Amino acid sequence: MVINCIKNRYNQDRYQIYCKLEMLLLKGDHEDRNYSHYDEVFELYQRDIVKDDFLAQLKMFHTIYNIYTGMNLYSIVSLVRGMSAAERSLFSQIVEVVRLLLLVPAANAISECLFSAQELFVFNNAPNKTECINDNECS
């Protein structure tokens, strides 16, 4: 049961799109020049990312900063943090994607923590009777 819960947690569509966004940032155009399989990423984040601007900046970003396939998100975040204001302006779409990649897990963790901290109520057959379940009773 626990394994199924974990599998279900990571097999969600939105999580897969998040992973694609990360891979797009890390790979750039080194391995794939056809970005059509990333359309769902651009559709989900259409308010945050301008596709054509992002792809142009991504190509420059990978060329200027010599991004290679073995780099991870932490390396990219370090690069962005070390940029001057002018560089951040030039790579505004890259900065926005990094912000999204850092913000989404943090927002998810906060909401899950708040939800877990709440007391859950299980309603029994009797309409006036509720049983409170908290962390101590679930152990």
Secondary structure, DSSP 8 states (H G I E B T S, - for coil): -HHHHHHHHHT-HHHHHHHHHHHHHHHTTSS-S--GGGHHHHHHTTTT--HHHHHHHHHHHHHHTT--TT--HHHHHHHHHT--HHHHHHTHHHHHHHHHHHHHHHHHHHHHHHHHHS-EEEE-SSTT-EEEE-HHHH-
